[in-house]
Amino acid sequence: MPNQPKTPIRTFRVADDLWDEVKALAAANDTTVSEVVRDALTLYVSTYWRDPLPDHSCQHVAYRMTCEQYDALRARRGGGECEICGTVPRKLWIDHDHTLGFGAVRGLLCQRCNAHLRRVDAGERVADEATASYLANPWHQRGDSPPT
């Protein structure tokens, strides 16, 4: 584009003085700029990154679950895995059977599987094998779940 200012080619934008500091730090430590940036990002994430929804945000109360029941549900799949695809997302969504109401909790899902299951429930999509297995054994029908 002809009207764009000329900037140094980098994979991310930083001020020139900060870039010079990073290059000087890398040269002083006999390392690369990438390693200095990676170390700084690791330090930042370990210091400031927080889980947006802690284990006890108490959103489960709306689904007629106690904290102990929610902990048991969460621990059932390793403490944070989606019950359909097995990924470990930053947030798990409480899935319930819409025809039975909020007390009919089926499990904890990632956002993608929750959206997929919404379409399966509406009849827009066919359930694959993992989804069918999940739907065949909902949490609210097990002995450790609340009565519906």
N, C-alpha and C positions, 0 to 999 in steps of 0.2 A: 504494500500500500504506500503510495507516494507521500502522504501527509503524516505518517507515523514517525515518531522520533527514533533515532538510532540508539539502541541499547545493546550492551554486551550480551552475547549469547550465553544464557544460563538456563538451567531447568526450572529456576524459580526466581522471582524478583526480590532483590534486597538493595538497600542503599549502598552506594559505592564505598562509603567509609566503613560500613559493617563488613562488606565483602573483603576489603583490604585487611581488616582486623582478623577475619577468619583465615585468610591466606597467610598472614604473619604468624598466627597461632599454629597453623599446620606446619609451617616451615620450622618454627621453634621446637615443635615436638616431633619432628621428622616423620610426619604422617601426611595423609591427603586431606583435602578440603572436605571430601565426602565423609570421611571418618569423623572429622570435627563436627560437622553438621549432624551426623547420626548420633554422636554422643550427646550433643546439646538437646536434640529432640527426645532421646531416651530419658535424659534427666528431667526435661519439661513434663513428659507424659507421666513419669513415676511420681512427680511432685504435685502436679495440678489436675491430672485426669481423674475424674470421679464418675462412678456409675450413676447414670441419671435416675435410675429407680433402684434403691437399695432392696435387700431381701424383704424388708418389712415396710413397704410403702403403704400397706394395708388396703390396697385396691381389691384384695381378695374378700374383704368384708361385704362388698356389694354382691358377691356370689355365694353368700351364706357359708363362708369358710372361716375357721379359726386359724390363728397363726400357726398352730401345730399341724393342722391339716395342710396348709399351704406349704410348710416346710417339708412335709412328707411327700407331697406332690412334686415339689422341686427336686428333692433328693432321689426320687424314683428313677430319673434318667441322668444321673451323674451331677445333679445340682445346677444345670443350666442348659441342657440340650433340648432342641426342638424334638418333640415326640414323633414327628413324621420323617423329617430329613436328617436329623442328628447333628445339625450345625449348632454352634454355640454363639447365638447373637447377643448383642448388648442388652436387648430387652426381650422378654418372653411375654406373649399375650395369653391371657386366660381364655380358653375356648370353651363355649358352652353350647348345648343343644337348644336352638332357638324355639323349637316346638314345645319343649318341656319347661323352659324358663331358666332364670339365672342360677338356680340351685343345681342344675344338671351340668356340672362342669365335666368336660371330657378330658382336658389335659392342658399342657402348656405348649405353645407353638411360636415359631418365628413369624415375622410379619408376612413373609412370602407364602408360607404354608397356610396361615390363617386366611389370607385373601383367597388362596386357591380353594380352601375348604368352604368358604362362603359361596363360591361359584358352584361347587359340588352340591352343597345343600340346596341351592336354588335350581339345580337341574341343568345348569349351563355347561357343565363339564362332567366327564366320567371319572370316577375315582380310580386312581392307579392302585397297585398292589399295597404299597406302604400306607396310603390313605385309607384303603378298605380295611386293613388290619387295625389301624388306629380307631376307626369308627366302630369296629366290631367289639372292641373292649374299652368302653368309656370309663373314666375314673369314677363317675357318680354311681355306677353299678357295682363297684367293688366294695369290700367290707371296710376299708379304711376311709371311705368317703362319707359325707354327710347324707342324711336321709333326704330324699326328694319329695 
